[in-house]
Amino acid sequence: MDALVFNVTTAALMVLMFKGGLALLGEGTLRSRRIPWAAVTLTGLALAGAALQMCWSGAMDALDADPARPGWWRVLTSVFMQNGGLFGGTWNIITLAVIAALADWFWGTPLTLGLFLAGIVLPEHIDTLVGAGGHHSTDPRNFAGSSGATYFLGATLAAALLLRVLRTGLTRGRRTEALLAAGVPVLGLAMWFTQANGHGLVSVYGFVLGALACLLVRPAALRVRPAGQDTPHPA
């Protein structure tokens, strides 16, 4: 039963981020948007990692992030190894492709790749700073898997959505958007405190970084318009 609740709440958090990303961009504009090259790149690496695991039995031992094994590269290569079986690996790759595409269309390719990289390297260091380590690791990958960085990246979209609502005013039509966006860190913290579910905590980290990114840079979606469309939601 605990495993079922864990999986359901983890999936619910992803749905919140996905719906928030659609609201941020405007669902009707997606077909007219450019190829999301960050998503293509990251999904290609994940598929290549899955293929390598199928062809080489030693891939996980060589490339995972087990701290007992040496290798500076492991923190990066482990993200593109999957250890959740067929269903878990498929879920990770599909959600990576979708979230990275939404992020690419909003943030732009370079910043999306940068935020994804931040989702790989920052959580462990933030854990140390805030004392969130200990018996339960905040790393949902368990030494391998792309889900941690994907949830981190998805949460940046939720932060951008909430900031847009706050800037434009909490009108009746925007209340649903505000609830979607705010629900990400709220559910994330609840998952962490009740389940020690690291997906929740890395989502909070991503939400904070996404808010900072919105304050420091102008996202690509606000600089250009999709072909044949007006910018759906000006800041």
N, C-alpha and C positions, 0 to 999 in steps of 0.2 A: 504493500500500500504506500509506503514512504517513497519507493521508487516511482510509482505512478504519479503521485503528487509532485515530485521533483520534476518529472518530465513534462507534466501538464503546465506547471507554472513557468518553466523555462520556455516552452513553446508559446505561452500567452505573452511573455515579455517580448519575444520576437514579433508576434503579431502586432503588438502596440507600436513597435518601432517601424514595422512595415507600413502600417496604416498612417502613422505620422509622416513617413517619407512621402507617401502618396499625397497626403494633404498639403505638404510643403511645396511640392512641385506642380500639383494639379494633374489628376489622373488622366484627364483628356488630352494632355500634351505629350504623353510619353512616346507615342508612336512616331511623332515628328522630330524627336530629339536625335542627336548625333550618336554614333557608336560610343559606348562608354568604355574607353580603352583601359582604364584602371580595372574595371570588372573583368574584361577579357584577359588581362594579364594575370590577375590574382586567381581567377577561376582556372586558367590554363595551368598555372603552377600547382594548384590543388589537384587537378586531374592528372598531371604528370606525377605528382607524389603518390597518388592512389595506384597508378599504373606501375610505378617503381616497386611499391609494396607487393603487388601481385606477381611481379617478375623476380623479385629478390627477397628471399626470406630474412636476410640480415639488414634490410633497410631501416626498420624501426630501431634496432640496436645502434646503428651507425648515426642516425639522424634525429632521434628523439631528444628531449630536454632533461633526461635523467641527470640530476646533479651529481650522482655518483660516478658518472663517466666524463672524461675530459673532452674538450672540443668547443672552441669559441662559437662555431657556426650553429650549434644546436638550438640556440634561442630562436634562430630564424628558420632553419630547416624543419624543426619540429612542428611548426605551424601548418606545414603542408603534408604532414603525416596524419593519418586518421586512425583512431583506436576504438571507435564505437561500433565496430562491425559494419555490415552492409547498410543497415538502416541509418545508423548514426553517421557514417561517412557520407551517405547520400544527402541526409539532412544538412550536414555541415557545408557541403559543396553547393547545394542549391541556395541555401540562405546566404552564403558568401556571395554568389553571383548576383542575387537580387539586391542585397543591401549595398554591395559595392557599386552596382549600376545606379541606384538612387543617389548614393553619395557622390558619384562621379558627375552626375547631371547637376547636382546642387553645388558642390564644392569645387568642381573641376578636377582633372586627372592628377596633377602634381600634389595638390593638397589632400586629395583622397588617399593617395599612396602614403603620404606623410602621416596622416591620421591613423591609417592601418598599421604602419610601422610603430607609431606611438602606442597603439593597442597591444603590440607584441612586447615592447621593452619597458613601458612605464609601470604597469600594474605591480610588478614585483617590487620596484623601488618605492612606490607609493605605500605599499603594504608595510615596508620597513619603517617609513617615516611616521605613519599613523598607528603603528603597532597592531596591524590587522592580521599578522601572520599567526604562527602558533600551530596547534594541532590540525586545524582545518586550513588547507591551502586555499588561497583565493584564486588560484589558477584553475579554471574549469577544464583545461586541456589534459590534466593529469599526465604531463610530460609530452603530449602530442595532441594535435587537433587545431582546427582553425576557428572554433566557435568563440573563444575568448576575444580574439581580435575583431571578429565579426560583430559581436554584441557591443564592443567598445565603439566601433565605427557607427553602428546603427543608432546608438545613443546620442552621437553628435547631431544627428538629424532631428531628434526629439528636442534637443536644446535649442536648435535654430528655429524650430516651429514655435516653441514657447516664447522665445524672445520676439518673434514676429508678431505674435498675438498681443504681447504686452506693449509693443511699440504702436500697433495700429488700433488698440483698444479692445477690451473684452466685450464685444458686441454679442448679441444673441447667437448669431451665426458662427461665431468663433469659439463658443464655449466648448463644443465638442473637440475642437482642435486643442484647446488648452488642456482638457482632461486627458486626451491621448498623450500629449507631450509630458505633462506633469506625472502621468501614471508610470512612466519609465523609471525615474529615480525612486519613486515611492514603492513600486512593486519590487524594484531591484534591492532596496534596503530591506524590505520585508522578507524577501527570499534569502538574503544573507543572514539575517538575524534568526530566522526560524529554521532554515535548512542548511546553513553554511554553504549556500549555493553560490559559487564564485561567479557565475554568469551575472548575477544581480549586482555584485560589488564592482566588477569591471564596467558594467553599464553605468553605474554612478560616476565612475572615473571618466568615462567617455562623455557623459552628459556635461560634466564640469569643463572638460577640455573643449567640447563643442561650443559652449557658451563663450569661453575665452576667445576661440577662433572667430566667432561672429563679431565680437567687439574689436578684434584686431585687423581683420581682413574683410574684403567684400567678396562674398561667394560668387562663383562663376555664373550661377543661375540669375543673379541680379545684375550682371554685367552685359549679358547677351540674351537674345530672345530665341526660342526654338523656331525653326523654319515655319513660316505661315501662322505663327501664334504670337499673341501678346504675352509679355511676362505675366504669368498667372497670378502671382501674389507679390506685389511690390513691398519692399520693407518699409 
